[in-house]
Amino acid sequence: MTAQVKTDRSSDSRTLRVNADVSGFILDIDSSIPVYVFSLIDVYQRGKERFDRMAESIESMPRSFSSFDATPRIPIATLEPHYDALPTSNITGSLIFHSGKVRLYCDATPTYSRIRSISMSAHEMGEDYSVLEVSADVFNLPEVSVWAEYRARSAAGKVRDLGDVSTLMFKATIHSSSNVFKPTFLPFLRELVDHVENRLNRPTPTRVKRPSISTLHPSPSPLIPHVAVRDPSSVTSMEISFSLRIDQSKLELTCQPDANVIAGVHWDSGGFVVHVLPGFKQVSFTGSVGGLSVGLRHGFLSEDCVHLNANDLSFNVTLAESEYGGMQKTLSVVMDTESTGGVRFSRLQDILCFKAVWLDRIPVFTNRNESPASLIDENAPVVAIDSENQHLDTAVLIRLRHVKLDVDFGQSISSTNIEFREVVLRTKITGKIYEFSLEVAKSSIVATGNISGRGSVPDFLFRTKRKKEGVPRIVDVTEMLNLTMISGPLDLIIESDNQRILQYQ
């Protein structure tokens, strides 16, 4: 690694700049990493609570310390020039990795390889290096560029409540790469999801802030001058932004050794942005992809049995606290794209093999509610949480500008072309109702072969609304299910062996 470090200081700021050029890196990740990440969060939260209790105890000290009551209060106006004189810290860094390797380990990985991956030094990478490669799932990155910047909040802004916050920004670029994942990656993913799920389902007691004597009889601290400062939780808040750009890349999922079926994802260009507001009040995930193609084929064939192309794909996922407060959260998903694709049912066995090896074994989050007694702090006061306010309100909006699909049922049956224009799908799930709607401006189908025909349906609308079970009756909603389906003029013709068997207008 070759690095350059430069520091600048002015009257109101000090800046640290780091530029580094690195030949490569190797990152070993164990599936139990969420346990340690959550442990760090717990350490921070427990330390913050202890400091809060310490501050309360100092504020609630008896007023018998009359000798300290004469401690003069220092007005903020007097201290403002001193805060203005404090420089603000800024840190920027730029790193270029000419190669990278990420190795993933799970409980199924031999213990020898897991230990050696941690204890092995650079000069020991001899024969053991190949052993580590075989025992882990490896993800190769030819070149990675990282840029980071941290801007601290000014001291004057903390006192005057100017609204500015500390910001942390990361920008990373992964250059052209090609990787192959085997089914051995699934145990790592399952263990990772299990660790995250166990933590999310763990009950978090809500502590009640004990009233201090100082709230009833305010008095200056006997140890420090009295200065009015904002809530510490807001002072330490930070705005985080992380962006990732991926150049033209290729990722393949193989079913070997179970079957010689390969699924490939070809990525033209695109990137993602994660934005976190202070206090995690809102987390948004935004992405834009110039071109994305997905294909599935047998290893001995050159033509895909399933292929799907998405052009100009953009999406946004936002998780935020409800404006009504409480424990209620809202999740919104918005996506816009146009796509083309095709399916060959003559190779249905390849689709079923991939489904059995990958799709049926991909872990998903389940809604378990575990509350072991060992995880609850009996000494800490807790407040009851209304279960009705803990639900997640979900809203999804998907717009497909143009969809074109080619479905081949076999030479002896039919070949069908399906086309949709301006497809809009909406769904909303709350603690009381389910809502779903599908709108299609124009849909058409053309079939050729032994079974042929055509059909078109303009201005199609399907909408349904259902009240959840167990929810008390709402005054404005008297029905359990409301379903609506509307369409324009329907034109349908079906022929078999050049004989018309159905015509509907």
Number of C-alpha atoms within 10 A of each C-alpha: 10 9 11 11 10 9 11 10 12 9 10 12 15 15 17 16 16 16 15 16 15 15 13 16 13 12 12 15 16 17 19 18 13 18 14 10 10 14 12 12 11 12 11 11 12 12 12 14 13 11 12 14 15 12 13 18 14 16 19 19 15 13 16 8 10 10 9 14 13 10 16 10 13 12 12 15 9 9 13 15 11 11 17 15 13 15 18 19 16 19 16 17 17 19 19 19 19 16 16 18 15 15 18 21 26 24 13 12 19 13 13 11 18 20 10 15 23 9 8 12 9 6 6 11 12 9 8 13 14 10 14 21 14 11 20 25 21 21 17 15 20 15 17 21 17 17 17 18 18 20 18 18 20 20 18 19 16 20 17 15 14 10 8 14 21 17 19 18 17 19 17 20 17 20 18 17 17 15 14 16 18 17 17 16 18 17 19 23 18 17 19 19 20 19 16 16 17 15 15 14 14 15 13 13 16 12 11 10 11 9 10 17 17 18 11 9 11 12 18 18 19 18 9 9 13 16 14 12 12 12 9 11 10 13 19 13 16 21 18 18 19 16 19 17 19 19 15 16 16 16 17 18 19 23 23 14 9 12 14 15 22 22 22 19 19 17 20 17 17 19 18 19 17 19 18 21 17 19 13 15 12 17 19 18 17 18 18 20 20 15 17 19 18 18 20 23 21 20 17 8 9 8 13 20 22 21 21 18 18 18 17 14 18 17 17 18 17 19 20 18 18 16 9 8 9 12 15 18 20 18 20 17 19 17 19 18 19 18 19 17 18 20 21 18 15 12 17 13 13 21 19 11 17 22 14 13 19 17 11 9 14 14 16 11 11 11 9 11 11 13 12 9 8 7 12 14 11 10 6 11 12 15 10 7 12 10 9 10 13 13 16 18 19 18 19 16 17 17 18 19 16 15 19 19 18 20 18 20 17 13 11 9 15 17 19 21 16 20 16 20 19 17 20 18 19 17 19 17 21 15 16 17 17 16 17 17 18 16 21 21 17 18 19 17 18 17 21 17 18 16 18 20 22 18 18 19 18 19 14 18 16 15 17 15 19 17 22 15 9 7 10 9 12 10 6 6 12 10 11 12 13 13 12 10 12 11 15 13 10 12 14 15 16 18 18 16 10 12 11 13 11 11 13 9 9
